[in-house]
């Protein structure tokens, strides 16, 4: 089996939205003092490649530890909508068809924004889906949605319509994917299990696909 990692690193340089703290890594135990080495990491659950649970935007929504594990494995199509800052329904519909989407698949959206990572505009000007595109994913019964942008909502709208639509329908959202460029238009088995953090609105996640 060959696996491709679609996950960003977590370190002190990890980019985060202004609402969240920067990652802090504290050396907690040392080999020469304690006989072992350990560290403490301080970070928001919405850091780096992570998955949002419905509770993130819905007070009555499920937290990350209550979501069925079946949502986090299966098949994903990599939908190519490169260059679209607000992805229209029609473009996403064409991309799903081209990638061979089947009802109940996950959808990983490739915008090409992963190439901007490390620059200030990665956060400030990020692309995302339109509300209509999000509604399409609900209609076709996508089990999970991911994107190579720090938010599923485009920065220019200043709204959270897409989060509201997807999480409101019980569809988890993965943000900050990477390494999609080499697999666009394909349908691949994926694994993306979150940590079992009681009552949390999100969790960092290691996302991989089988090649």
Secondary structure, DSSP 8 states (H G I E B T S, - for coil): --EEE-----STT----TTS---EEEEEE-HHHHSS-EEEEE--TTSSSEEE-GGGT-TTS--GGGS-GGGGEEEEEEEE-TT-SEE-HHHHHHHHHHHT--TT-EEEEE-SGGGGTTSTHHHHT--EE-HHHHHHHHHTT-SEEEESSS-SB-GGG-S-HHHHHHHHTT-EEEES----GGGTT-EEEEE--B---TT-SEEEB--EEE-
